[in-house]
Amino acid sequence: MAINKLTDSRIAAAKPKEKQYSLSDGGGLSLRVRPTGSKTWVYVFHLDGNQRRMGLGSYPAVGLAEARKGRDDARKVRETENPILARKKAKEAARREARGDGPPKTVRQLFEKWQEVELTQRKDLGARTETYFERDVFPVIGDKPLVDVTQADIWAIRDRMRATKRPRRAADADGSRLVNMHLSDLRQMFNFGVSRGYSNVQPTAGIRSRDYGGQDHASDRWLTEPELQQLAKILPASRLSKVSQCAVWLLLATGNRVGESYKARWSEISFEGRTWFIPKENRKGNRLNPAKDHLVCLSDFALGQLRLLEAHTGDSPYLFPNKRDRRTAAPDNSLRRQVADLGASLYTGGQPWTPHDLRRSTATLLLSVGTTQPVADKCIGHYARGDRVASAYFHWGYEDERVQAWEKLGRKLGQIMQTSAAATVPFAPKP
């Protein structure tokens, strides 16, 4: 693959468009041009079957030669470890040396300590939170002494976010979810400081999410049966790829999270045993509720969709391979982006939906076909907050009930597709 394809003149001539686009320099390096006109360098690489993106700075602050050096250095590091994590370690080592590794005195220093101890344990190594703090928190209170931080400062951060126009997801059109997520991060950081004895200040105390970011209604979205019938009609004629259409129906037929499905390998599917094994490494978990292996029993409907998918992606180790390198998995957010890009053409009931809304739709469908709440929770591997005591005492797996529930769900989805005149049913649901 050719590298060093860009020139300074081509970069300078790149104008913003209605949608973000990238100019490739080869070797994983590209220049991302946003609708606002800003230009940033990104190094894209694959690690453990997943695509990773590593920011290398903004243009023109970081020139073409410097960006190429950053790419080449990262490629060398990638031979032995994750270059993103290696860069974080190097930064943290430099920060510790600069401050003499004493207790944090400012908000920025507290964040660095929190990042070192806790943030790097997250799946994204804390990249999302670090970006948010660099963009919205540090300009307001980064160098402020911890003892001087007040609630007014926390509200000033919120006002800064509200005043900055940024692209919103369809499911978070008013930005309430994003703002409240960042309030949660601030709360966790200051709690960390208090628990470690670095500070007695907790300026987020008493600030309610509904007052700070607003009521988050996005998590209530689910597709009703008429909406699913409408979806079955519009999908075949839409510009959504056949692979992504299979993904939609498989998410509905299994209740899997998008990330669980997009990291899945064909070796984890047993057509003979009618099962889909999801290893804990691909599942959502946290410190209080560690991820566990999960087994999905496949209905005739789900098996039919997997057979269709196999015809398109069976040559790859992954159910949903990366278009650029079929030896690796597609990014978790690829389906969400495709659905968002198609906009109103995929709306159901006049409303947008996201792939995660399909999981809530599955849970609702399971209840509608007579599945009890405990069995439905087991089917989709759902863990409700506040149930830790119950989960510690009750370990019945409802294996037989789960098989029956998935079969009922599959028949229901088959009926929904059959009642949609424009939908093509690739197999007959089990009578």
N, C-alpha and C positions, 0 to 999 in steps of 0.2 A: 504494500500500500504506500502510495506516494506521501511524502511529508514535506513541510515547509512550503505549502502552496500559496499562502497569503503574502501580500506585499503591503508596505505602509500606505501606498496610494490607494489600494483597494479598501483598506480598513477605513481610511479617512473619508472615502467616498460612500461608505455604507450609510444609507439613510434609514430612519425608522419607518416601519410599516404598521398596518393596523394590528397585526399579530406579531408576537416575538418570533425571531428567526435566528439561525446560526450560520456562521461562515467557518468552514472546516479548514484547518491548517494541516490536518493529517496527524497520525500517531496518537489520536485521542484528544488533541487540542482543538478547541473551537472558540470563536468569538460570538458571544450571545448579544444580539441587538434587540433591545426592548422597545415597545411603542413610545416610551418616554424619551428615547434617544440615547439612553445610557448604554454603555458597552462593557461587558465583563468577560474575562477569560475563564474558561472551564476546561478542566482535564477530565475526560470520561474514561473509566477503566472497568474491568470486570474482576470480581473477587468472590470466591465461593459460590459461583453461579449467579451472582447478582451484579447489576450495573451500579456503579458508584460515580458520583460527581464531586470533583474537588475544585473549589474556587481558587483562582490564581491572581485575583485582583482586578481592578477596573482599568480600562483604557481611557485616557492616555497615561495615567499615573504609572501603569505597568506597560511598558512598550512591547513590541513584537519579539525582540531578542530576549528580553527578560522572561516573557511568557514561555518561550520555547525552552529556555534553560530550566524553568520550573517544571515543565512537562518532562524533560529528559531526566531531571533529578528524581521526579516521582516515579518514572518508569523503572529506574534502577532500584529504588526502595521497594517497589511492588514485588520484586523478585523474592523478598524475604518477609515483608510485612505490609500491613495496610498503610499506604502513605499518608492518609488523612490522620490516622491515629499517631503515626510517627511525628507528623508536624505538630500535633497537639502536645505530645510529650516534650518535644524540643522547646516549644513556646513556654510550657509550664516550667521546665528546667531553668530557662532564662529568667522567668519571672521570680522563681524562688531565689535565684542568685542575686537578682536586683534588690529584692526586699529583705534579704538575709534570712528568709524562711521564718520570719516572726509572725505573730498573730495579725490578721488583716485589720486595717484601720479604715479603709475606704470601701465603698460599695463595689468598686471594680476588684479590689483585692479579695473581698468576701466571695464574689462570684468565682474568681479563679480558684479559691480554696474549695468551694462547693463543686466546681467543675472537676477538680482533681479527684475528689473523694466519691462523688455520687453521679454527676452527669455522664461521665465516661462509661457508666454501667448501662446506660440506655442503648437501645438497638442502633440508634443513629449517632451514638457517641456524644450526644448533646449538641449536634450540629444545628438543629432547628432553634433550640433555645439560645445558643451562642449568637446566631444571626440576629435574633430578635433583640437581645441585649445590646449588641453592637449598634444596631439601627435606632432603637427607641429608648433604651434605658441609660446607657453610658453618656449620651449627649446631654441628658438632663441631670443625672446624679452620679455619674461614674466616679468622679474625683471627690465627691462629698464625703466627709467623715461620717461613719456609721451613727455616731451619737447625735448627729444633726439632722438625720433623715426623718421626715414627718409624713403624715397622711397627705398633706398638700402636695408633696413631691410625687406620691403614687398617682394622685389625680392628674398631675401635670404630665406624667407619662401617658396616661389614658388620652388626654386632650391632644397630645402630639400624634398619637396613633390615629385618632379620629380625623385630624386635620390633614393627614397624608392620604392621598388617593392611591389605592392599590387595587389590583385585580382581585375580585372576590369569587369564591366558589359559588355555584348556584345554590348549594345547600346552606350557605352562610352569606347571603346577599348583603346584609347590613353589617357584617363583620363582628357580630356579638360573640360568636363562638371563639373567634381568634383572640379578641380582646380578653375574654374571660380565661382562656387558656394561659395567656401571658400573666394575668393576675395570679393564677395558680402557681406559675413558676416563681414569681416574686415572693409569694407567700412561703413556698418551699425553701427558697434561698434564705430568707430572714429567719425562718424556723431553724434552719441548719445553723445559722450564726448563734442563735440563742442557745440551742441544745449543746453546742460545742464551747459555750462560754466566751465567744468572741464579742458578743454584744448583748445588751439587754433590750434592744430596740426591735419591735415588731410593728412597723408602720402600716401593715396591711390589716391588722386586727380591726374588726368592726366594719370592714368594707365588704358589702355583699355583692355577689356576682351580678345579681339582677339590677343593682344600682350602677355598677361599674361598667359592664359591657352591655347590659340589657338582657331581657329574657331570651334564652336560647330555645327556639321552637324547632330547630332543624332535626333534632333527634327523634321527633315524633313522626316523621314522614315514613309512611309505608304505602304500598300499592294495594288497593282494593281488588276484589275479583274482577269487576268490570274494567279496571285499569289494566290488569294483567291480560285480559282479553284484547283490549286495545293495543297493548304492547305486542301481543302475538300477531296482530294484523300489520303493524307498522314496521316491525323489525325486518322481515324478509325483503321489503322494498327499500329499506334505508341504506345509507352508505356505511353502516357499521359492518365491519368485516365478518365473514362467516365464523372465524375463530372467536371473535368477540361475542357474536350472537350465541355460540355454544357456551361461552363463559357466563352470559346472563342466565341461561336456563340451568346451568350447573350450580350457580350460586343459589338459585331458587330451590333446586332439587336437593341440595345438601345443607344449606344454611352455613356454609363455610364463609369465613372472612376472605376478602379479596386477596390479602397477602398469603393466606394459607393455600389458596388455589393457584396463585401465580408462582409460588415456589415449588409446587408439586412436581414430582417426577413420575414418569410412566411406570417405573419399577415399584411405585407405592400403590399402584392400582392392580387389583386382582379381579379380572373378569370372571374367572371360574368361581372364586370365593365370594364375588359380589361385594367387595369391600374397598374402601379407600383409606389407607393409613396416613395419618398426618403426624409426623414426628414433633416432639415438643419444641425443637429448634425453630419450627415454622409457625408456632402458635404464640398468641398474645399471653403475656404473663407479667407479673411484677413481684416485688419483694414479699408482699403479704400473700399473694396467690401465684406461686410459681407455675409456669406453663407445664402441661402434661401431654403425653401422647393421646391422640384422639382417633377413634375408628368410626368411619361412616359406613353404614350398610346401604348398598346401592339398590335403588328400585329399578324396575324395567325402564322407566323414563330416564333416570340418570345414566343407566348403561347405554341407552340409545344415543344420548347426547355425547357420551364418551366415545362411542364408535364413530360418530360423525367427526368428532374432533381428531380422533386417531388418523383419519384419512388425510387431514391437513397437517398435523404436527407429529405424527408417529415416527418420523425420521429424526426427531430431536429427543434428547433425554427428558425434556421438560414438556408438560402439557401445553404451556404457553411460552414458547421460545422467543428470544429477542430477535427482531427482524434482521438486525445487522450481524448477529452471531448466534446461530441456532444452537450452538453448544451451551449457551447460557440462557437464563430465565429472563422473561420480559420484566420491566420495572413494575412494581406493585401498583403504581398510579396510572399505568398506561390505559386501562379501561376507563377510569374516571375521566381522563383527559379526552378520550375519544367521545364519550357520552357528552361531555361539556361542549366540545367543539361542534357537535351536531345540533346543539341547542334545541329550539322549539320543535324540530322535526321528530324528536323522541319524547316530547312531553306526553304525559298521560293524565287525563282529567284536567288538562290545561296547566299542569304544574311540572316543574323539573324534578328529576330524581337522580340519586347517585347510586353507585353500585352497593354501598353499604346499606342503603334503604332496602335492598333486596333481602338482606339478612333479617330485618325486622318483618318483612313481608312473609318470609318463610315461617318465622315463629308464629305469626298470626294465622297463617294457613294451617299449621299443625294443630292449633287449638280449634280451628273451625271444623276439622275432620274428626274431632272427638279425642284428641290427644290431651292428656292431663298436663298441667304445668310442669311438674317434676320431670316427666318423660320428655317434654318439648325442650326443656333446658339441657337435658342430657344429650338429646339429638344434635343440638347445635353447639354443644360445648360451652354453654353460657354460664357465667359465674356472676351472681348478683351480689352487689356490695351489701355487707351486713349479714351474709350467710356463712361466715367463716366458722361459727360455732356449730351450725348444722352440718357443714361439710366435714367437720372433724369427727362427728358422731355417726353420720349416716352414709354408708358406703355402697348401698345397693345400686347396681348399675343399670337395671331395667333393660337388660339385653334383648329379651323377647319382645318387650313392649316397644323398644326402639325400632326393631325390624318391622313390626306391624305399622308403626307410625310413618316410617319412611315409605312403605308401600302405599299407604293411604295418600300420602302427600304426592307420590308419583302419579297415582291415578287421577288425583285432582288436577295436577298440572296438565296431564294428557287430555282431560276433558276440556280444560280452558283453551288449549291449543285447537282442539277439534271444533269447538264452537266458534272459532274465529275463521270466517270464510276465506280470508286471504292467507291464512297460515298453512304451511305444509307440515303435516305430521309425519316424521320419518319412520315411525314405528307405531305399532298398536299398543295402547296401554293394557296392562294385565287386567282381565275381566274380574 
